[in-house]
Amino acid sequence: MEGIIVSFRRGKRTMTGNQVIIEAKGNSKELIGKTVTWTSPGKLKKDIKGKITALHGTKGRLRVLMEKGMPGQSIGEKVMIE
């Protein structure tokens, strides 16, 4: 299954670099606990993995805790949900 990174988890003045909000199709409650993988573009193709921890808001978006900080170029990119 695929999802799209919408934004970082953030407050009014702070931003959490290792937590992102993704949007996926289907029933979001069933996806809690699954792993998410983002592959970087370019020659190296590094993978950053994370885990879906909770729902975010009322529109079915998901909060993901990544293993390390995400680069800004990841916003708007696709992620694989397994």
N, C-alpha and C positions, 0 to 999 in steps of 0.2 A: 504494500500500500504506500502511496505517496502523500506527502504533505508539503506545505510551503511555509517558510519562516516569515512571520509577519513583522515581528519586532523583538527587541530585548524586553525583559521584565524590568519595569522602571517605576520610579516614583516621581514626584514633582521636581526634585533636584538631584536625584541619584539614579544610576543605571547599574544593573547587575549584569556583568559581562558573561557569566557562565550560565545564565538562565534565559531561555528564549521562549517566545509564544509562537506556536504553529497552528495552522488551520488545515484540517483534514476532512475528507468526505466521510460520511457514514456516522454511526453512533459513536460519539466520543467517549462515553463512559466505559465502553468495552476496551478502549485502548490504554487505559491507565495501567502502568506497570510494564508496558512494552518498551523495547529499545528503539532508539532513533539514530540514524547514521547520516552525517553530512560529509560529502567528499569534496575536497577543495579543487578548484580548477587549476589548470596548468600541467606542467610535466610531472611534478612530484606525486600528485593525487593522494594527499594525506586524508585519513578518515578521522573524524571527531565523533565520538559516540556519546549518547546520553540516554536518560530514562524519563519517561512521561510520569510526572508526579501528581498532577491535579488538573482539574478543569480551570479555565480562566474566563470569567465573565459568563454571560448568558447566551452567547452566540455559538457555543460549541467549540471554542478554541481551547488549546491544551498548553499547559505549562511544562517545559522540559528542562531538567537539570543536566547540563552537559558536563563532561569530565574536565574540561578546561575552557578558558575564555574563547569566545567566538569572534572572528574578525568581522568588521563592518560590511565586507563584501558578501557575507552570507545572507543578508536580508534580501528577501525576494527569491531566494534559491530553493530548489526542491530538496527534500530529505526523504529517506526511505524509512518506513516504519515496519518493524519486524516483530 
